[in-house]
Amino acid sequence: MYIKQVIIQGFRSYRDQTIIEPFSPKHNVVIGRNGSGKSNFFLGEEGRYVSVRLNYVCTAIQFVLSDEFNHMRPEERQQLLHEGTGPRVVSAYVEIIFDNSDNRIPIEKEEVSVRRVIGAKKDTYHLDGKMVPKADIMNLLESAGFSRSNPYYIVKQGKINQLALAPDSQRLKLLREVAGTRVYDERKEESKTILAETEGKRGKIEEMLQYIEERLSTLEEEKEELKAYQELDKQRRSLEYTIHDKELRDTREKLEQLEEARQGNKEGSKGRHDKVAEAQAQIETLEREHKDVTGNMHSMTSEREQLREEDQELVKQRAKLEFDVKDLEEGMTEDQKKREQYQKELAQLEGEIRQKQAELNNIMPQYQQHKNQEERLGSRLKGCEQRRSELFAKQGRGQQFTSGQERDVWIKKEAKSLSASIQGKDEQTRKLRCEVEELKQKVANQEQELKERGDDTEQRRSSIDRANKEYAQLKLKRDDLTNQRKELWRKEAGTDQSLQTIRDELSKAERNLRGTMGKAISRGLDAVKKVVEERKITGVYGPLIENFKCEPRVFTAVEVTAGSRLFHIIVDSDKTASQILSQMNKQKLPGEVTFLPLNKLQSSPLQHSTSRDALPMIEQLQYDPMFLPAISQIFGKTLICRDMDKAAQYSKSENLDCITLEGDQVSRKGALTGGYYDTRMSRLEQQRLVNEHTSRLAEMEREKAELKRQLEDLDGQVTHILGEIQKVETKQIQLRETYERQKLDVRLLSQELQSNKKALEPKERMLVNLESDMQSMQSALAALQGELGTEMQSQLDSGDQREVDKLTEDIQSLQQQIRSCLAARTQLESQKNVLDNLLTNNLMRRRDELAQEIEELSLVDRRQQLEMQTASFEHICGSIEHTRSRLEEVEAAIDVCTRRLREIDTSLDKWKAAERENQEAINEEAKTMEKLAGKRSFLLKKKEESMKKIRELGSLPADAFDKYQNLQLSQLWKKLEKCNRELKKYSHVNKKALDQFVLFSDQKVSLIERKEQLDRDYQAILELMEVLEQRKHEAIQFTFKQVSKNFSEVFAELVPHGKAQLVMKRAVDGAPPVEEEEDGEEEAVGEESSTQEDGAPKKKKRKQKKPDEVDLFTGVSIQVSFTGQNSETKELQQLSGGQKSLVALAMIFAIQKCDPAPFYLFDEIDQALDSHHRHSVAAMIHRLADSAQFITTTFRPELLESADKFYGVKFSSKSSYHINTRPHPHVVLMMSLFHVIQTLTQIEFY
């Protein structure tokens, strides 16, 4: 077993954790010049050097293993804590790791660690990481061979000189400590104290026995008088017992009843407490629901108002459409009536026209016949008259002209004139015939055009109908799209409201997050954002807090670990960071920022032991792999531990920072920080809210953008529909205008056709007349031409006369016929004109007017308008129904919310009332419980009093338990009263005489037994003191023998030609000093002790000595000789300083051989020795190092020759530094040269 490693933190000069490199199990040496800090040595650890001061290590080992640092005052405790720069250290610890491969410590482990933790008020001990009492540690160490009676396994600087200069009495005291006589002295003092107490008790017992004897003699005389009293007293006590027993049973029954009532109240109170907790939970849930329902109700109330406004607008439109439809229906009814009236009148007119036309048709043939006949008769009459006139003219020309020549001249002239007239008539006839033909053609063309225009008018009317239908459809489609747009507007308004709410929540979360950071950091982040946006800089990923996520349970640990580093900005490279900083400086933007350039950060995998008690923090984070260097930089060296003990353990074992879920930290350098952490304004929680609200905001904005897109599409469709409606309206106007023009043209054309037809008839009559006139003129011309050249006659010839006569007769006959035809024609013409006038100017005109009216009524087409308006009305009604349905849904939802709010309010009132009621019931039950407790206390007191009274009755007669049990309390009280009256007669008697007699008799027996026991104890204590004194003397003699023998042997080994011995001095004059015998035997108290080869004592018979013989020892002197075995010995005061040190060192080695330890710590024990003696000491240590571990410091080369491991130290700037070890020959040569140079100069050399 040996010290393998020492770990120190916070102890004296060690602020950070210091782990000393494993020691050699044999000899370890620390070297260095005087004053260089050779008591310090360096330990390499991960490329760093940690300064360790050996005397502090010795102090630290003593701090753990010895009793030197027990019962310290607060200021002494504070001196052991580190007081350097930096935060104050509140606790420190020293841990020693032993190599237990030999199982010297009774623990089945290769290594055993013992730690002592010191704080400002208390200490704790730990064995292999588990807290144990100090006594267990001390017992474990003593079982491993650590003797608290031998303090010389750790020898500090100056201890050698102190022992060398110590007086003989001090050496005797040391010898007693080594022998362990302190235990015997302590037990002897305890025995003396017990002996004095025993003597006092014996005296008091003797006094009590004397008093009891006197009292018993007096009580013996009073026993006879007590017999009668005892009988009555037995009866009284029996009665009192029975009364008290009944009262006790009654009280117990009442207590049981009270207990049952109390248990019932307790269970009821527990149930009510549960109900109160349930009511509070329900109240919290209902209040949260009340808030949510109130928010929903507000939004639905706003929607209801919008729906009501929309409904009112739709109702107005419906009312207008209803009136329009009503007007159209009324118009249609009126039009229908008019149409029916017109059609009826038209039918009557048609009938009348047909009748009149039939009459006219019946008259027209006769009229035409008479007319034709009249024309023929007139033509014949005219021809006859013209012939007769010609004949009369021929007759008259005989009288008119004197000669035929004159006549011929006149005939020629007349013929010429007639020819010209005929020619004119012929031209006129030809022209008139052309005009008649043209007019007939025109009439025919107009009739064809009128027919075509009628057909075109019908087509335009159909086009107008189609346009009206198209207009109605477009209008309905527009209304549908408008309703859809209104619905989208409503949704957009709801989305805007939700967006505003989310923005407010996001703004609140961002304000809260900014509130958790400093103003400088906040301004710095704003400045970076501004620069990045202005300069369009890429490769900036934002603050660290925005680039990872974690579970809420580790929020506190992550926040405490990162601190303000959560707001460090991650960038892709240091070039990007420099660019941003340059712009910030150039624009003089305020704030401070810290960048994490990914190209400069190195990430290495975290190496740690696998355990459920410690988890790497970096594994609890979710992040993009590209940010691993930044995440590893902040969180890569931190473990999340179960508790502070585990955190402290893993911090040391893994060399990592550790933190608990509550935020308590243990730095790998040893610092502990922690305390209450307010999680209400958690940065990660606020960032989580910011991320959540940002996500919701983005989602709502996408939804709004989609609504906006749909609205834009609808707007485009509505605009397109409106354009189409406008086109259709324009088309309708154009069609109506064209139709009206066409109808006007048809009417004008029809009028023109009638006019042309009317104009054609006179022209035809004129043509007939012209042709008749022209025939007459041609006939006259022919007559003139026939007369030309004939003889002149004054009278007509017979033929001519006969012709004249015949013509006259014919003329008369024709005139008669013409008059008859004229009369008939005139009559028929009068009827024809009446009928024609009636048909043309009345009936047919009215028919045309009625047809026009019917046509106009058909053109307006109120039915189509009614259909359109009805469709619009139905659409509006559908919209109203939809709006009212939605309104009913909203109102129903509002009613549900209202009812729910009322229910919630009712439930809240109910639960609050229940809470209040239960709380009041709990208070009442508490008062009831207090009353029950008071009553129970009273009954318990009464019970105790009854039991006390029963106990005070003492021993009772055998029949006392059953004798009076059947009696009532009243009977018992009467008997007791009677018994008490009888007992009053014995009032002068000592009523306690018998008890006192018995009591004093018992006390006498007890005191006698106690006195005998005290006598035996007294004798045993005397014997124990004698044995302790004897064993003390034996231990001193035995230890003296061993130390003296070991001293001589060690001195002989250190000084081969010298000798030394220890001499025990006595106080009695003439008593021979106790010296070491060569045969190893010496006198002792009671027994003889001899030493075997292994130094163990051998028990033998020995003589008795006086108990105070040990006190005759006054000191231990040392006699030595350095010149030879036979030379004269000297006292220690006669030696030089080096010789004294050697003798003292030999004394220490002798004591250590007497009580070996597993390891030794020597600090510059060879300081005052010469080279020869240092070689001897080094050889001895080298030999002893085979069985024990040695750790020594020196600035001499001799100890290095036998060292297994050594350390070189130099001192500079108030710090010690490690010098790499070298092979032994070089180091010994170096130290030899150094020792020579050290005497000549003060220059440091290695």
Secondary structure, DSSP 8 states (H G I E B T S, - for coil): -EEEEEEEESBTT--S-EE-----SSEEEEE--TTS-TTEEEEEETTEEEEEEHHHHHHHHHHHHSSTT-S--HHHHHHHB--SSSS---EEEEEEEEE-TT--SSSS-SEEEEEEEEESS-EEEEETTEEE-HHHHHHHHHHTT--TT--TTEE-TTHHHHHHT--HHHHHHHHHHHHTHHHHHHHHHHHHHHHHHHHHHHHHHHHHHHHHHHHHHHHHHTTTHHHHHHHHHHHHHHHHHHHHHHHHHHHHHHHHHHHHHHHHHHHHHHHHHHHHHHHHHHHHHHHHHHHHHHHHHHHHHHHHHHHHHHHHHHHHHHHHHHHHHHHHHHHHHHHHHHHHHHHHHHHHHHHHHHHHHHHHHHHHHHHHHHHHHHHHHHHHHHHHHHHHHHHHHHHHHHHH-SSHHHHHHHHHHHHHHHHHHHHHHHHHHHHHHHHHHHHHHHHHHHHHHHHHHHHHHHHHHHHHHHHHHHHHHHHHHHHHHHHHHHHHHHHHHHHHHHHHHHHHHHHHHHHHHHHTS-HHHHHHHHHHHHHHHHHT--SEEEEGGGGEEE-GGGHHHHHHHHGGGGG-EEES-HHHHHHHHHHHHHHT------EEETTT----------BTTEEEGGGGEEE-GGGHHHHHHHHTTEEEESSHHHHHHHHHHH--EEEETT--EE-TTS-EE------TT-HHHHHHHHHHHHHHHHHHHHHHHHHHHHHHHHHHHHHHHHHHHHHHHHHHHHHHHHHHHHHHHHHHHHHHHHHHHHHHHHHHHHHHHHHHHHHHHHHHHHHHHHHTTS---SS--HHHHHHHHHHHHHHHHHHHHHHHHHHHHHHHHHHHHHHHHIIIIIIHHHHHHHHHHHHHHHHH-HHHHHHHHHHHHHHHHHHHHHHHHHHHHHHHHHHHHHHHHHHHHHHHHHHHHHHHHHHHHHHHHHHHHHHHHHHHHHHHHHHHHHHHHHHHT-S--GGGGTTTTTS-HHHHHHHHHHHHHHHHTTTTS-TTHHHHHHHHHHHHHHHHHHHHHHHHHHHHHHHHHHHHHHHHHHHHHHHHHHHHHHHHHHHHHHSTT-EEEEEEEESSTT---EE--TTS-B--SSEEEEE-TTS-EEEEE-----TTSGGGEEEEEEEEESS-SSS--EEGGGS-HHHHHHHHHHHHHHHHHHS--SEEEEESTTTT--HHHHHHHHHHHHHHTTTSEEEEEESSSGGGGG-SEEEEEEEETTEEEEE----HHHHHHHHHHHHHHHHH------
